[in-house]
Amino acid sequence: MVTTVSPRSVQCRSGELNDHELAGRVYRQARCATSCLDPDEWFPLTADVRRAREQAARAIAVCAECPVRAECLELSLRHSFGIGAYGVWGGLVIFLLAGTGAVAVFVCRGVDARTAMLAGCLFLLVGMAVTFIAIATTTAAAFFVGTTIAGVGFGLAFLGAFRRTTALAAPDESAGLLAAIFIVASLAFSIPAVIAGVATTKYGLHPTALVYSGALVVVAGIAAGMLAMRVGGEPARPAEPARETVPPGPCTCPPCAQALHPARG
């Protein structure tokens, strides 16, 4: 038998509770915990607001009758790891990572490829080190600072790697190379995320995040060291192969004027 808690059971305001007390209240009394709805119903697939509301109508109806709606909203706004990490502040992490990367690419668009790659790896190294410390100490402010620094490094490293790689391709190979670059980039994001997801179910989110960020620190450090020790300028684009000049065959070039009008010759 499924029981629910009436709105009268909430006796004190959410602002009087600390993070864990607030989370405990939401987890115990939230209607969504006992709604038996399919999890997919809470995440509409369309970006259109009207259609999204239609797809999530049953989930919205559950929220409308929930006795801890205010507490749930406050929980999603709090700066802490594990509590509210998937709410409003969780989206800020993606914005900082991608947004600062885009700004860094625009500002440093005139920097040569090797310098951009080296600077990007150093920014990534520092950013992920700060992120590792922030996760270990559960410090939200440091986490956002580390994410911002890592975003700059991500943008610069991708810019430099993209330029350096495309410079090695012949003109007729550029399309295939671009497709390969984005395929590898997508796999580089998705495969570690899947592995981390599996590890989270077994070891927990916090230990997995520490190992993940620590591994990125090591990889960024190795890449920065290899670039710093490597001496050389920009790679030269391979020369186009010489094309053999074939003499024109019959009916492949316009006839001369004398052949058309022999009397004028």
Secondary structure per residue as TSV (DSSP state, phi and psi in degrees):
chain	resnum	aa	ss	phi	psi
A	1	M	-	360.0	130.7
A	2	V	-	-96.0	125.8
A	3	T	-	-113.2	150.2
A	4	T	-	-124.4	162.3
A	5	V	-	-105.2	131.3
A	6	S	-	-75.1	159.0
A	7	P	G	-58.6	-24.1
A	8	R	G	-69.8	-16.1
A	9	S	G	-71.9	-17.4
A	10	V	-	-83.5	109.5
A	11	Q	-	-103.8	-21.3
A	12	C	S	-126.2	157.8
A	13	R	-	-72.6	151.5
A	14	S	G	-65.1	-29.5
A	15	G	G	-66.5	-15.3
A	16	E	G	-85.7	-3.8
A	17	L	S	-106.0	148.1
A	18	N	-	-81.0	-179.4
A	19	D	H	-57.9	-50.0
A	20	H	H	-71.6	-34.0
A	21	E	H	-67.2	-41.2
A	22	L	H	-64.9	-43.4
A	23	A	H	-62.5	-41.8
A	24	G	H	-61.2	-40.7
A	25	R	H	-65.2	-44.4
A	26	V	H	-64.9	-45.4
A	27	Y	H	-65.2	-31.4
A	28	R	H	-81.0	-35.8
A	29	Q	H	-108.4	-8.4
A	30	A	-	-65.3	135.1
A	31	R	G	-66.5	-28.9
A	32	C	G	-64.1	-27.4
A	33	A	G	-67.3	-23.0
A	34	T	G	-121.7	18.5
A	35	S	S	-80.4	-22.4
A	36	C	-	63.7	20.2
A	37	L	-	-78.5	152.0
A	38	D	-	-64.6	133.9
A	39	P	G	-55.8	-29.6
A	40	D	G	-65.5	-22.2
A	41	E	G	-70.4	-16.0
A	42	W	G	-86.9	-7.5
A	43	F	S	-129.4	88.5
A	44	P	-	-60.7	148.7
A	45	L	S	-90.5	-17.7
A	46	T	-	-95.0	153.7
A	47	A	S	-90.5	-11.1
A	48	D	-	-74.1	128.6
A	49	V	H	-63.1	-44.3
A	50	R	H	-63.9	-47.2
A	51	R	H	-67.4	-33.9
A	52	A	H	-64.2	-39.6
A	53	R	H	-65.7	-36.2
A	54	E	H	-66.5	-42.4
A	55	Q	H	-67.7	-32.5
A	56	A	T	-103.2	24.2
A	57	A	H	-59.6	-43.7
A	58	R	H	-66.8	-39.1
A	59	A	H	-66.6	-40.5
A	60	I	H	-64.0	-37.7
A	61	A	H	-63.2	-37.2
A	62	V	H	-65.8	-43.5
A	63	C	H	-64.3	-36.1
A	64	A	H	-62.7	-28.9
A	65	E	T	-100.3	5.8
A	66	C	-	-75.5	134.6
A	67	P	T	-78.1	-9.2
A	68	V	T	-123.0	40.2
A	69	R	H	-63.2	-44.6
A	70	A	H	-64.2	-41.4
A	71	E	H	-65.2	-39.0
A	72	C	H	-63.9	-41.7
A	73	L	H	-64.0	-45.3
A	74	E	H	-63.4	-36.9
A	75	L	H	-61.6	-39.2
A	76	S	H	-72.3	-16.1
A	77	L	H	-97.9	-9.1
A	78	R	S	-77.4	145.7
A	79	H	-	-86.0	88.9
A	80	S	-	-160.1	158.0
A	81	F	S	-89.3	134.1
A	82	G	S	86.0	-29.4
A	83	I	S	-111.7	112.9
A	84	G	S	78.5	8.1
A	85	A	T	-68.3	-21.8
A	86	Y	T	-104.9	9.9
A	87	G	S	-97.9	-138.1
A	88	V	H	-62.8	-43.5
A	89	W	H	-72.6	-21.8
A	90	G	H	-63.2	-34.8
A	91	G	H	-69.4	-24.6
A	92	L	H	-65.9	-31.5
A	93	V	H	-62.1	-46.3
A	94	I	H	-64.9	-39.8
A	95	F	H	-62.5	-44.7
A	96	L	H	-64.8	-43.5
A	97	L	H	-64.3	-51.0
A	98	A	H	-76.4	-38.7
A	99	G	H	-66.6	-47.7
A	100	T	H	-67.2	-32.1
A	101	G	H	-63.8	-42.4
A	102	A	H	-65.3	-41.0
A	103	V	H	-64.4	-41.7
A	104	A	H	-63.2	-40.1
A	105	V	H	-63.4	-41.6
A	106	F	H	-67.7	-44.6
A	107	V	H	-68.5	-38.2
A	108	C	T	-102.9	26.9
A	109	R	T	-66.2	-20.3
A	110	G	T	-92.1	-1.7
A	111	V	S	-77.9	143.2
A	112	D	-	-67.4	161.7
A	113	A	H	-62.8	-45.8
A	114	R	H	-65.0	-41.9
A	115	T	H	-63.8	-40.8
A	116	A	H	-64.6	-41.6
A	117	M	H	-64.9	-44.5
A	118	L	H	-65.2	-45.8
A	119	A	H	-62.6	-40.3
A	120	G	H	-62.4	-42.7
A	121	C	H	-65.6	-37.9
A	122	L	H	-67.8	-42.2
A	123	F	H	-62.7	-41.9
A	124	L	H	-62.0	-41.8
A	125	L	H	-60.1	-48.9
A	126	V	H	-67.5	-45.2
A	127	G	H	-61.3	-43.9
A	128	M	H	-72.8	-29.5
A	129	A	H	-65.7	-43.2
A	130	V	H	-63.6	-40.8
A	131	T	H	-63.4	-40.7
A	132	F	H	-60.5	-46.0
A	133	I	H	-64.1	-40.0
A	134	A	H	-63.4	-41.9
A	135	I	H	-67.5	-40.8
A	136	A	H	-64.4	-35.5
A	137	T	H	-100.5	1.0
A	138	T	T	49.8	52.3
A	139	T	-	-107.4	110.1
A	140	A	H	-66.4	-43.3
A	141	A	H	-60.8	-44.3
A	142	A	H	-65.0	-33.6
A	143	F	H	-62.9	-44.2
A	144	F	H	-68.8	-35.4
A	145	V	H	-64.7	-46.1
A	146	G	H	-62.4	-38.8
A	147	T	H	-63.9	-40.0
A	148	T	H	-63.3	-45.6
A	149	I	H	-64.1	-43.5
A	150	A	H	-64.0	-33.3
A	151	G	H	-63.7	-41.4
A	152	V	H	-60.7	-44.4
A	153	G	H	-63.7	-40.0
A	154	F	H	-60.5	-46.1
A	155	G	H	-63.9	-46.0
A	156	L	H	-67.8	-41.6
A	157	A	H	-63.8	-41.6
A	158	F	H	-67.1	-39.7
A	159	L	H	-60.3	-49.4
A	160	G	H	-65.0	-44.2
A	161	A	H	-64.1	-38.9
A	162	F	H	-63.9	-46.9
A	163	R	H	-65.2	-43.3
A	164	R	H	-67.5	-35.3
A	165	T	H	-75.0	-46.2
A	166	T	H	-65.9	-24.2
A	167	A	T	-68.8	-18.6
A	168	L	T	-87.1	-8.2
A	169	A	S	-94.4	142.7
A	170	A	-	-71.0	156.9
A	171	P	G	-54.0	-37.6
A	172	D	G	-80.9	-0.3
A	173	E	G	-110.0	1.1
A	174	S	H	-64.7	-41.8
A	175	A	H	-63.2	-46.6
A	176	G	H	-64.6	-36.7
A	177	L	H	-66.9	-42.5
A	178	L	H	-61.3	-42.0
A	179	A	H	-61.9	-42.0
A	180	A	H	-65.7	-38.8
A	181	I	H	-60.3	-47.1
A	182	F	H	-73.8	-28.1
A	183	I	H	-66.4	-46.4
A	184	V	H	-64.2	-39.9
A	185	A	H	-63.1	-41.2
A	186	S	H	-65.3	-41.8
A	187	L	H	-66.5	-35.6
A	188	A	H	-65.0	-28.6
A	189	F	H	-82.2	-45.0
A	190	S	H	-78.2	-42.7
A	191	I	H	-63.4	-49.0
A	192	P	H	-61.7	-33.6
A	193	A	H	-65.9	-39.7
A	194	V	H	-65.8	-43.5
A	195	I	H	-62.3	-42.6
A	196	A	H	-64.4	-36.9
A	197	G	H	-63.6	-42.1
A	198	V	H	-65.6	-41.3
A	199	A	H	-65.4	-33.9
A	200	T	H	-63.2	-39.8
A	201	T	H	-66.0	-22.6
A	202	K	H	-100.7	-40.4
A	203	Y	H	-110.2	-13.2
A	204	G	-	101.9	159.3
A	205	L	H	-70.2	-44.6
A	206	H	H	-64.3	-50.1
A	207	P	H	-61.9	-38.6
A	208	T	H	-64.0	-41.9
A	209	A	H	-63.1	-37.4
A	210	L	H	-65.1	-45.4
A	211	V	H	-65.7	-41.2
A	212	Y	H	-62.3	-51.2
A	213	S	H	-67.7	-35.9
A	214	G	H	-64.2	-39.0
A	215	A	H	-63.8	-38.7
A	216	L	H	-66.6	-34.7
A	217	V	H	-61.4	-44.8
A	218	V	H	-64.4	-45.6
A	219	V	H	-64.1	-43.8
A	220	A	H	-64.0	-38.6
A	221	G	H	-64.6	-42.4
A	222	I	H	-63.5	-44.2
A	223	A	H	-63.5	-42.6
A	224	A	H	-63.8	-40.9
A	225	G	H	-64.2	-41.9
A	226	M	H	-64.4	-41.0
A	227	L	H	-68.4	-37.2
A	228	A	H	-68.2	-34.6
A	229	M	H	-83.2	-17.9
A	230	R	-	-84.9	126.0
A	231	V	-	-104.8	132.9
A	232	G	-	158.3	153.6
A	233	G	-	-90.8	-156.9
A	234	E	-	-70.1	139.2
A	235	P	-	-66.8	142.7
A	236	A	-	-86.7	140.0
A	237	R	-	-68.6	133.4
A	238	P	-	-61.2	141.0
A	239	A	-	-69.2	145.7
A	240	E	-	-69.8	140.2
A	241	P	-	-64.7	142.7
A	242	A	-	-66.0	134.4
A	243	R	-	-100.2	130.3
A	244	E	-	-71.5	132.9
A	245	T	-	-83.6	117.9
A	246	V	-	-99.6	126.9
A	247	P	-	-63.6	146.9
A	248	P	-	-65.1	142.1
A	249	G	-	-94.3	-176.4
A	250	P	T	-59.8	139.3
A	251	C	T	62.7	21.9
A	252	T	S	-107.2	-2.0
A	253	C	S	-140.4	154.7
A	254	P	-	-66.9	142.3
A	255	P	-	-68.2	154.3
A	256	C	-	-75.8	163.7
A	257	A	H	-66.1	-34.0
A	258	Q	H	-66.4	-33.4
A	259	A	H	-69.5	-32.6
A	260	L	H	-78.5	-35.4
A	261	H	-	-130.5	76.9
A	262	P	G	-62.5	-25.1
A	263	A	G	-67.6	-29.1
A	264	R	G	-78.7	-15.7
A	265	G	-	-68.1	360.0
